[in-house]
Amino acid sequence: MGGYEPALTFILDAFRRSKHVVTANKALLATHGDEIFQNAVQQGVNIGFEASVGGTIPVIKTVKESLVANRIQSISAIMNGTSNFILSKMTDEGKSFAAVLKEAQALGFAEANPVYDVEGIDAAHKLAILLSLSYGKKVSLDSIYREGIARISERDIEFARELGYRIKLLAIAIRRDREIEARLHPTMIPFDHLLANVNGNFNAFHIIGDAADSIFLYGQGAGMMPTASAVVGDIVDIARDILKGISGRIPPRVRNEEGIEAIRLRPFDQIKTNYYFRFSAVDRPGVLSRISGILGVNDISIATVIQKGRKQDGAVPVVMTTYKARESDVRKALEEIDKLDIVMDKTMLIRIEDDKLP
């Protein structure tokens, strides 16, 4: 059962009747997880939710059980099969976003209204659940920076290829001292990274623990049978506990509910990463110096520049990549650049995670 109600009421009522529950409802857990998990513990029942994140991929069990001895340092993941299918097709076949979206809808990979997939809402729900398991109590979805794939063009994919990257809709969580950096957006990642080679409607999770180091999980992230596989797995786990006369052997989250602290998220404007910019600039002398001057004033150092040939409308695409820069400085610089009379359209920005990819 999807949605918030009556699903939440049914689950809490089942707990009051001492019934165990298995759910795949990621939106409900991302929004009401604290209440659900705490009620399960109070009533002495189990809640299984493996299918809510990653479909048939056992990422919930991995974080809760296999990596229980670890402090999770980072998670980087492809968590939406529809968006990954679209970006893979655009990359491999040179098709437009609109054309591939229609194909995905015809194949049943995308809904008639695909906003939850292409705008990253579905993946944000899953990221919120993983944050809750890995770092503390739930966070508000509104506090997780989210950006979808609808603005990605064939031109950006071609420039990414020329620079040695593929574009993926990436969910990222990183421990930064006492804060957690959490974000979801299109990301350029190097060809040789495992996540760059996750294509079609597959999902993948790259998790780094302080003891286990690097873990990579890959598989079908959605669909009837993969989801059913995860649901039945939870049912069997609970049935085994019932046969042994036990309950709550493994808490809903990694630690007991009373020991879980609130998550402190790092403000998104304070994150630092590398960036790709594509400017649509007037074809005249001095353009590069004006743009680079504004970037320099805002502490943004240029790593590479690509300028293509003249276009009929007099504008040329100018592509720049940067060294690590602060998000707030980038936004300030682009706001100033987009007001220049030499720039004909809003600058395209894509964040880059290179060899430092968590």
C-alpha positions as CSV (number, residue, x, y, z in Angstrom):
1,M,0.0,0.0,0.0
2,G,1.4,3.4,-1.0
3,G,0.8,6.9,0.3
4,Y,0.6,8.2,3.8
5,E,-3.0,7.4,4.7
6,P,-4.6,5.0,5.4
7,A,-1.2,3.2,5.4
8,L,0.1,4.9,8.5
9,T,-3.1,4.2,10.5
10,F,-3.2,0.6,9.4
11,I,0.4,0.0,10.4
12,L,0.0,1.6,13.9
13,D,-3.2,-0.3,14.4
14,A,-1.5,-3.6,13.5
15,F,1.2,-2.8,16.1
16,R,-1.4,-2.2,18.8
17,R,-2.8,-5.7,18.0
18,S,0.8,-7.1,18.4
19,K,1.0,-7.8,14.6
20,H,4.4,-7.7,12.8
21,V,4.4,-5.6,9.6
22,V,6.3,-5.7,6.3
23,T,6.1,-2.7,4.0
24,A,7.7,-1.4,0.8
25,N,6.3,2.2,1.3
26,K,9.3,4.4,1.1
27,A,7.4,7.7,1.2
28,L,5.7,6.7,4.4
29,L,8.9,5.6,6.1
30,A,10.8,8.7,4.9
31,T,8.2,11.0,6.4
32,H,6.8,9.1,9.4
33,G,9.7,6.7,10.1
34,D,10.5,7.9,13.6
35,E,6.9,7.4,14.7
36,I,6.6,4.0,13.1
37,F,9.9,2.6,14.4
38,Q,9.3,3.9,17.9
39,N,5.8,2.3,18.0
40,A,7.2,-1.0,16.8
41,V,9.7,-1.1,19.6
42,Q,7.1,0.0,22.2
43,Q,4.7,-2.7,21.1
44,G,7.4,-5.4,20.9
45,V,6.9,-6.2,17.2
46,N,9.0,-6.3,14.1
47,I,8.9,-4.0,11.0
48,G,10.4,-5.2,7.8
49,F,11.1,-2.7,5.1
50,E,13.9,-4.1,2.9
51,A,11.9,-3.4,-0.3
52,S,11.6,0.3,0.4
53,V,15.1,1.0,-0.7
54,G,16.9,-0.7,-3.6
55,G,14.3,-3.3,-4.5
56,T,15.9,-6.7,-4.4
57,I,19.3,-5.3,-3.4
58,P,19.8,-6.1,0.4
59,V,21.1,-2.6,1.3
60,I,18.9,-2.2,4.4
61,K,20.1,-5.5,5.8
62,T,23.7,-4.7,4.9
63,V,23.6,-1.4,6.8
64,K,21.6,-2.7,9.8
65,E,23.4,-6.0,10.2
66,S,26.6,-6.6,8.1
67,L,28.0,-3.1,8.8
68,V,26.8,-2.7,12.4
69,A,30.5,-2.5,13.6
70,N,31.1,0.5,11.3
71,R,30.7,4.2,11.3
72,I,29.4,4.8,7.8
73,Q,31.7,7.3,6.2
74,S,29.8,7.8,3.0
75,I,27.1,6.5,0.7
76,S,26.9,7.2,-3.0
77,A,24.1,5.5,-4.9
78,I,22.0,5.3,-8.0
79,M,18.6,4.7,-6.5
80,N,16.1,5.4,-9.3
81,G,15.9,3.0,-12.2
82,T,13.7,5.2,-14.4
83,S,16.2,8.1,-14.3
84,N,19.1,5.8,-14.8
85,F,17.4,4.2,-17.8
86,I,16.8,7.6,-19.3
87,L,20.4,8.9,-18.8
88,S,21.8,5.6,-20.0
89,K,19.8,5.7,-23.2
90,M,20.7,9.4,-23.8
91,T,24.4,8.6,-23.3
92,D,24.6,5.4,-25.4
93,E,22.1,6.4,-28.2
94,G,22.4,10.2,-28.3
95,K,18.6,10.6,-27.9
96,S,16.9,13.6,-26.2
97,F,15.4,13.5,-22.7
98,A,11.9,13.8,-24.1
99,A,12.4,10.9,-26.6
100,V,13.8,8.5,-24.0
101,L,11.1,9.5,-21.5
102,K,8.4,8.4,-24.0
103,E,10.3,5.1,-24.5
104,A,10.5,4.5,-20.8
105,Q,6.8,5.1,-20.4
106,A,6.0,2.7,-23.3
107,L,8.2,0.0,-21.6
108,G,6.5,0.6,-18.3
109,F,9.7,1.9,-16.6
110,A,8.1,5.4,-16.1
111,E,4.7,6.4,-15.0
112,A,2.4,8.6,-17.2
113,N,3.3,11.3,-14.7
114,P,7.0,10.7,-14.2
115,V,7.7,13.6,-11.8
116,Y,8.6,11.4,-8.8
117,D,11.3,9.7,-10.8
118,V,12.8,12.5,-13.0
119,E,12.6,15.2,-10.3
120,G,14.4,12.9,-7.8
121,I,11.5,12.7,-5.3
122,D,11.5,8.9,-5.3
123,A,15.3,8.7,-4.7
124,A,15.1,11.4,-2.0
125,H,12.7,9.2,0.0
126,K,15.2,6.4,-0.2
127,L,18.1,8.6,0.8
128,A,16.1,9.8,3.8
129,I,15.6,6.2,5.0
130,L,19.3,5.4,4.5
131,L,20.3,8.6,6.4
132,S,18.1,7.5,9.3
133,L,19.6,4.0,9.4
134,S,23.2,5.2,9.0
135,Y,23.4,8.4,10.9
136,G,20.5,9.0,13.3
137,K,16.9,10.0,13.4
138,K,15.0,10.9,10.3
139,V,15.6,14.2,8.5
140,S,13.0,16.4,6.7
141,L,12.9,15.8,3.0
142,D,12.9,19.5,2.5
143,S,16.4,19.7,4.1
144,I,17.9,17.3,1.5
145,Y,19.0,19.2,-1.6
146,R,17.3,17.6,-4.6
147,E,17.7,18.3,-8.3
148,G,16.2,16.2,-11.1
149,I,17.4,15.3,-14.6
150,A,14.9,17.1,-16.8
151,R,17.5,19.9,-17.8
152,I,20.2,17.4,-18.9
153,S,20.7,17.7,-22.7
154,E,22.4,15.7,-25.3
155,R,25.0,18.5,-25.5
156,D,25.9,18.1,-21.8
157,I,26.2,14.4,-22.1
158,E,28.5,14.8,-25.1
159,F,30.7,17.3,-23.2
160,A,30.8,15.0,-20.2
161,R,32.0,12.2,-22.5
162,E,34.7,14.5,-23.9
163,L,35.8,15.3,-20.4
164,G,35.9,11.6,-19.4
165,Y,32.6,11.5,-17.4
166,R,29.2,9.9,-17.5
167,I,26.2,11.7,-15.9
168,K,24.2,9.9,-13.3
169,L,21.5,10.9,-10.8
170,L,23.5,10.4,-7.7
171,A,22.4,10.3,-4.1
172,I,25.3,11.3,-1.8
173,A,25.7,11.2,2.0
174,I,29.1,12.0,3.6
175,R,30.1,12.2,7.2
176,R,31.8,15.6,7.8
177,D,33.0,15.7,11.4
178,R,29.8,16.1,13.4
179,E,27.7,17.0,10.4
180,I,26.2,14.9,7.5
181,E,26.3,16.2,4.0
182,A,23.3,14.9,2.1
183,R,22.4,15.8,-1.5
184,L,20.7,14.3,-4.6
185,H,21.5,15.7,-8.1
186,P,22.8,14.9,-11.6
187,T,26.5,14.2,-11.2
188,M,29.4,13.7,-13.5
189,I,31.5,10.7,-12.4
190,P,34.6,9.2,-14.2
191,F,34.2,6.5,-16.7
192,D,36.3,4.1,-14.7
193,H,34.2,4.3,-11.5
194,L,31.9,1.3,-10.9
195,L,28.8,3.6,-10.6
196,A,29.5,5.1,-14.0
197,N,28.9,1.6,-15.5
198,V,25.6,1.0,-13.8
199,N,23.2,1.3,-16.8
200,G,19.6,0.7,-17.8
201,N,17.1,0.4,-14.9
202,F,19.6,-1.0,-12.4
203,N,20.5,0.5,-9.0
204,A,23.8,0.4,-7.1
205,F,25.1,1.5,-3.7
206,H,28.7,2.3,-2.9
207,I,29.1,2.4,0.9
208,I,32.3,3.1,2.8
209,G,32.6,2.1,6.4
210,D,35.5,3.0,8.7
211,A,36.3,-0.7,9.3
212,A,34.9,-2.5,6.2
213,D,36.2,0.2,3.8
214,S,34.4,-0.1,0.4
215,I,31.2,-2.1,-0.2
216,F,29.4,-2.2,-3.6
217,L,25.9,-3.5,-4.1
218,Y,24.2,-3.8,-7.5
219,G,20.9,-5.2,-8.8
220,Q,17.3,-4.6,-9.8
221,G,16.1,-1.6,-7.8
222,A,12.4,-1.9,-8.7
223,G,9.8,-4.0,-10.5
224,M,7.2,-6.5,-9.4
225,M,9.4,-9.6,-8.8
226,P,12.5,-7.8,-7.3
227,T,10.2,-6.0,-4.9
228,A,8.4,-9.3,-4.1
229,S,11.7,-11.0,-3.4
230,A,12.6,-8.4,-0.8
231,V,9.1,-8.5,0.8
232,V,9.2,-12.3,1.1
233,G,12.7,-12.2,2.5
234,D,11.4,-9.9,5.3
235,I,8.4,-12.2,5.9
236,V,10.6,-15.2,6.2
237,D,12.9,-13.4,8.7
238,I,9.9,-12.5,10.9
239,A,8.4,-16.0,10.6
240,R,11.7,-17.5,11.8
241,D,11.6,-15.2,14.8
242,I,8.0,-16.2,15.5
243,L,9.0,-19.9,15.4
244,K,11.7,-19.2,18.0
245,G,9.4,-17.2,20.1
246,I,11.4,-14.0,19.9
247,S,10.8,-10.4,18.6
248,G,12.9,-7.3,18.3
249,R,16.2,-9.2,18.1
250,I,17.4,-6.7,15.5
251,P,16.1,-3.1,16.2
252,P,14.3,-1.3,13.3
253,R,17.4,0.9,12.9
254,V,21.0,0.1,13.6
255,R,20.8,1.1,17.3
256,N,18.0,1.0,19.9
257,E,15.6,3.9,19.5
258,E,16.5,5.6,22.8
259,G,20.1,5.8,21.7
260,I,19.6,7.4,18.4
261,E,20.5,11.1,18.1
262,A,19.2,13.7,15.7
263,I,21.0,14.2,12.4
264,R,22.8,17.5,11.9
265,L,22.9,18.2,8.2
266,R,25.5,20.5,6.7
267,P,23.9,23.5,5.0
268,F,23.9,22.8,1.2
269,D,25.5,26.2,0.4
270,Q,28.5,25.1,2.4
271,I,29.4,22.0,0.5
272,K,32.5,21.9,-1.6
273,T,32.9,19.9,-4.9
274,N,34.0,20.4,-8.5
275,Y,31.7,21.9,-11.1
276,Y,30.9,21.8,-14.8
277,F,29.5,25.0,-16.3
278,R,28.1,25.4,-19.8
279,F,27.6,29.0,-20.9
280,S,25.8,30.1,-24.0
281,A,27.9,33.1,-24.9
282,V,28.0,35.7,-27.6
283,D,30.8,35.1,-30.1
284,R,33.0,38.1,-29.5
285,P,36.5,38.8,-28.1
286,G,36.9,39.1,-24.3
287,V,34.0,36.7,-23.4
288,L,36.3,34.2,-21.6
289,S,38.1,36.9,-19.7
290,R,34.9,38.4,-18.4
291,I,33.5,35.1,-17.2
292,S,36.7,33.8,-15.7
293,G,37.2,37.2,-14.0
294,I,33.9,36.8,-12.1
295,L,34.7,33.2,-11.2
296,G,38.1,34.3,-9.9
297,V,36.7,37.1,-7.7
298,N,34.5,34.4,-6.1
299,D,37.4,32.0,-5.3
300,I,36.5,29.6,-8.1
301,S,39.5,28.2,-10.0
302,I,39.1,26.9,-13.6
303,A,40.4,23.5,-14.4
304,T,39.5,23.1,-18.1
305,V,37.9,25.2,-20.8
306,I,36.2,24.0,-24.0
307,Q,35.0,26.4,-26.6
308,K,33.2,25.0,-29.7
309,G,32.8,26.6,-33.1
310,R,30.5,29.5,-34.1
311,K,26.8,29.0,-34.2
312,Q,24.3,30.6,-36.6
313,D,22.6,32.6,-33.9
314,G,26.0,34.1,-33.0
315,A,26.2,32.2,-29.6
316,V,28.8,29.5,-28.8
317,P,28.8,27.0,-26.0
318,V,31.6,27.6,-23.6
319,V,32.3,24.8,-21.1
320,M,34.4,25.2,-18.0
321,T,35.2,22.8,-15.2
322,T,36.5,23.9,-11.8
323,Y,38.6,22.7,-9.0
324,K,36.8,22.3,-5.6
325,A,34.7,25.3,-4.8
326,R,32.0,26.3,-2.3
327,E,28.4,26.1,-3.4
328,S,27.5,29.5,-2.1
329,D,30.4,31.1,-4.1
330,V,29.3,29.2,-7.2
331,R,25.7,30.4,-7.0
332,K,26.8,34.0,-6.4
333,A,29.2,33.9,-9.4
334,L,26.6,32.4,-11.7
335,E,24.0,34.9,-10.7
336,E,26.4,37.7,-11.7
337,I,27.5,35.9,-14.9
338,D,23.9,35.3,-16.1
339,K,23.2,39.0,-16.0
340,L,26.0,39.8,-18.4
341,D,25.0,41.0,-21.9
342,I,27.4,38.4,-23.4
343,V,25.4,35.5,-21.9
344,M,22.3,34.5,-23.8
345,D,20.8,31.8,-21.6
346,K,20.9,30.6,-18.0
347,T,24.2,28.8,-17.2
348,M,24.0,25.0,-17.0
349,L,25.6,23.6,-13.8
350,I,26.4,20.0,-13.1
351,R,28.4,18.9,-10.1
352,I,31.4,16.7,-10.5
353,E,32.6,13.9,-8.2
354,D,35.9,12.8,-9.6
355,D,38.6,10.5,-8.1
356,K,37.5,11.8,-4.7
357,L,34.1,10.1,-5.2
358,P,33.0,8.8,-1.8
